[in-house]
């Protein structure tokens, strides 16, 4: 099985990149051949994985511009089963060029599909908006994983992404499904967190994963040190939560494969 999962929501600061890094790392620990492809021009995945300039050999931007082959920009990580394709833009002129590239959905789709079949799972870290590269990611993905921060603004963003998924499914990608919705930065002692959780249970129970990601200092520390939380501090609440959510997703996919 080879599956592409886009991690997307039109809001920053919800733990999207952190979740991509940690869930993909947990998949790799389970010996699933896993690839992370960064579609976010901010390049946060590169920072979160602690990649330095000496290791850098090109990004997905170079592939889209025909400067590199896809296989030439795949970087190894400290996990045997986890590979990574960064996104790096060096100038304002490149940012302008990106706007034109973002309209070439069929080209990018063909490039990605031909290469990701080598992996069991590919995670695409999308930018915090719905247009451009996010739209392309949804047009080529098999499913969408949606992190929701425990606040009211994230609920608004969730409604937008759900609506957009329906639009993309109808117009571009009929196989697109919702992989799951999960709550991030959850604090069980606060009323806001519990109200958001209750809302998700009432309105999106069919997609809601049982695991919530707590607000946890180990997750922040790991990001600062450029390592997945599960490698930085495996016994932390954050690590255990991401291991749990990864197991939940793997079990779900195994069940679907049997059907």
N, C-alpha and C positions, 0 to 999 in steps of 0.2 A: 504494500500500500504506500502511495505517495500522496500527501495531502498538504495543501497550502492554506494556512490560517492567517488572515489579516487581523491585526489587533488595532482597532480603530474606535475613536470617539472624538467629536469635534470640540474638544476642550483640553487645554493644557493643565498640567499639575495634578493629574488624576492617578499617576503611577503607571502610565502606559508602558513607557520604555523599561522601567524597573520590572514590570510584570513580564514583558517579553524576555528580558535577560534571564530572569529567575525561572520562569516556567520552561523555557527552552533548555536551560541548564539541567533542570530536573528530568526532562525527557532524555537528555544525553546521559545522565547518571543511570537511567533505566535502560541504557544501551540502545536507544532509538537514534538512528543517524539523523541529526537535526541541523538545520541551517537557519540562521537569522539573516534577513536582508533588511537593511535600514532604508526606508523610503522617506525619512524625515531629514530635510536639509540642515537641521540644527546639528546633526551628527552625534546625538547623545549616546547612541549605542556604543560608539567607539570609546567614549569616555568611560561608560559604565563597565566596559570589558577591559579597561586599562591598557588599550593599545597605544604604543608610542610611535613617534615619527620614524624610527628606524625600521619598525615592522610594517609600516604602511607601503602598499604596492599598488594603489589605485582603488577606486570606488565604483559603485553602481552608476554614478554620473558618467564616468569614463566609458562604461559599457554602452550606455544610451547614446553617447556621442561617437561610438565606433573607434575609440582610442585604445580600448582594451577588450579582450575576450572575457566573458563571464568567469570562466575557470581561472583566469589570471588574477582576478581580484578577490578570490576566496581566501580568507585568512584563517589560520588555525587558532584555536583557543587552548587554554590549559586543560580542557576536557577532551578526551579522545574522540567522542562522538559529536562534538559541537563545532561547527564551522560558522564563519561570519563574513558578510559582505557589507562594508561600511558605506556611508554617504558622506562625501566631503566636497564642499564648494569653496574655491580659493578666492574668488573675486566677485564684484558686483556684475561684471559682464557675464560671468557664468550663471549668476542668478537670473539674469534676463534670458539667457539661452535656455534655462530650465523651464521657463514658461512655455516656450515653443515645444520642447521635448514632451511636456506633460499632456500634449494633445495627441501624441502618437501611441494611442492605447493598443492598437493591433500589433505594432512592432514590438513594444515592450512585452506584451502578452506572449508572443512567439519566443522571444529571447528567454523569458523566465520559465515558461513551460518546458522547453527543451532541456533545461539544466536542472530544474528542481526535481525531476523524476529520479535523480540519483539519491535522493534523501527520503527518509520515512516521513518527516515533517519539516515544512518550511514555515517560519514565522516572519511576517512582514510587519515591521514597526512603521505605522502610518503617521503623517503629520497631523496636528490638531485642527484640521479643517476637512471639509468634504470634497472640495474641488481638486483638480489636478491629479497628483500622484495617489491620493487616497481613492479617488474614483477609479483610477487604473488598477490599483491593488484589489479593489472590490470586484472589478470586472474579470480578474484572473483567478481570484481565490475560490476555494471550495467552501470556506466558512469564515465567519467573523466572530472574534472574541472581544467582548466589550467590558472594560473595567469602568466601574462607577465609584467615584469618591463619595463619601458620606456627607453630601451637602446638596442644597436645592439647585444650584447651578448645574450640577452633574445630571440631575433628573431631566432638566431641559435639554441638555446635550444628548442624553440617552434617547429621548423622544425623536430628536432630529436624526440620529443615526439609524434608528429602527425604520423611520419613514424612508430614509435614503436607501437602505438595504432593499426595501420593497421595490423602489424605483429601479435600482440597478438590476435586480432579479428579473423584473418585467421587461426591461429594455435591452440589457447587455448579457446577463449571466444567469440563465434559468436554474443552474445547479446551486447557486449561492444559498447557504443556510446560516443560521445563527448558531455558532459553536457553544456559546454560553455567555451569561452575564454574571459578573462577580463584583463584590463590594471591596473597595480598598480603603486603607487608612481608617479602619473601623475601630471605634472605641465603645465598648459595650456599656460603659457607665454614663455615656452622654445621651441625652434625649434625641439629639439630631441624628446620630448614627442609627438609633433604634427606629426612628420614624422613617428614615430612608429605607432601611431593611424591610420594614413592614410594608412600605409602598411597593417595593420590588416583589415581595411575596404575594401581594394582592393583585398586581397588574402584569407581572412577568414571570410567574411561577414556573411556566413550562421551560423557560430558558435559564432560570436562576440556579447557579451552582450552590451547593450546600456550604462550601468553604468560604469564609471571609478572610481577607488579608488585614491583619491588625496594624495599627500605627505602632511601629516598633523601631527602636533606635538602631538595632543591628542592620536593618534594611538601609537606613541612611548611611551608616558607617561603611557598609559594603560598597555602596555607590561611590562614596568618596575615595575608597581604596581601589576602585576599578576591578571589583570581583563580584561574582554572584553571591548572594547572601548565604546560600547553602554551603559555599566553600569558605566564606569568611567566618561564619559562626553557625555551624550546623545545628546546634541545640537550641538556638534562639526561637522565639515564638514566630518570627517572620519566616525563618527557614522552614519550620515545620508546617506553616500555613501554605507556603508555595509547594512543598513536597506533597501535601494533601490535595491541593487543587490540581497538580500535575497527575496524580494518581486517579483523581476523579475524571479528568479528561481522557487519560489513556484507557481507563475502563470503559468509558462511553464509546470510544472509537473501536475498541475490541468488540463490543456488543454489536455495533453497527456493521462491522465486517462480517460477523457471523450470520446476520440477517440476509 
